[in-house]
Amino acid sequence: MQALTAFDDEHHEQFMDQGYLRLGKVLGPPDLLALQQRIDDIMLGKIKYENMRLQLVEEDGQQRRTMGHEVETLAYRRIDDLEQDPLFLTYIQHPLFQQIAHRYIGEQVSVFRSMFMNKPPGLARPLPWHQDVGAGWGIDSNPTTTVWSALDDATVTSGCMQVAPGSQQHGIINERHFLPPEAEAQYLPEGSVIELEAEAGEAILLHNFLLHRSGTNTSAAARRAFSVTYMDAETRTLDTSQTFSVVFGENALDPESVDGKPAELVQKFYG
Ligand SMILES: O=C(O)CCC(=O)C(=O)O
């Protein structure tokens, strides 16, 4: 499965029609292995970042957030702020993603979130149907461009994503992010949902308004993934007017010099 070398008009049309587009195996074996190793090192506290938001799944299935690493375990459900890690930042700044971001956003691009999403075996809970909407996230614009990458094979058994192709064309259904259960019959009629299985290393472009969810991991292995939402660098939080880490354009973070994330950018949890 070759990665796209360029994002052209045909890709654009497919993305606008379906709300997602397979970008192919953007992560070749060495880069995939390096990111797998890096995220495990972060979960196990071998590499630590002070200003990093982590979400742990405890043995009783409860979720707990920590600021900075506290517990050595591979049972993290979610880890944010990965743009401060040089390896993840290099991937975020992949030329294909830059081309896509340039087309849909412009020259100055920040990341709303650069998020590890994990379904540890036996512990994961399903994620309900939702769109990734700005107001629900507490920001003043509606990003449309997310790249989700499989760090392990994502299968029906391991809790891959499910999407309703074309559902982004409804626009924003609910400003609060999650689809109210009573709206499911209307927006997810029978036959409208597909399993978005993905091979490790594969990247998928997702429109933020696309209805998506993910299931439970009943396999014996982790289902690790990395999801990055790109947006206009002018985007601000509604409450504190704070902007986000710039990854493309002037003053973009540089993997050679990135040095932790400022504390003021992680004080709240926006999405
Ligand atoms: O990885 C998953 O299970 C869900 C990811 C997701 O909801 C997202 O990237 O917006």
The ligand as a Gaussian input file, in Angstrom:
#p B3LYP/6-31G(d) Opt

LIG

0 1
 O       -8.719000       6.317000      17.526000
 C       -9.896000       6.288000      17.848000
 O      -10.416000       5.300000      18.324000
 C      -10.781000       7.498000      17.669000
 C      -10.038000       8.670000      17.177000
 C      -10.851000       9.895000      17.046000
 O      -11.987000       9.989000      17.468000
 C      -10.231000      11.037000      16.382000
 O       -9.082000      10.939000      15.945000
 O      -10.910000      12.079000      16.281000

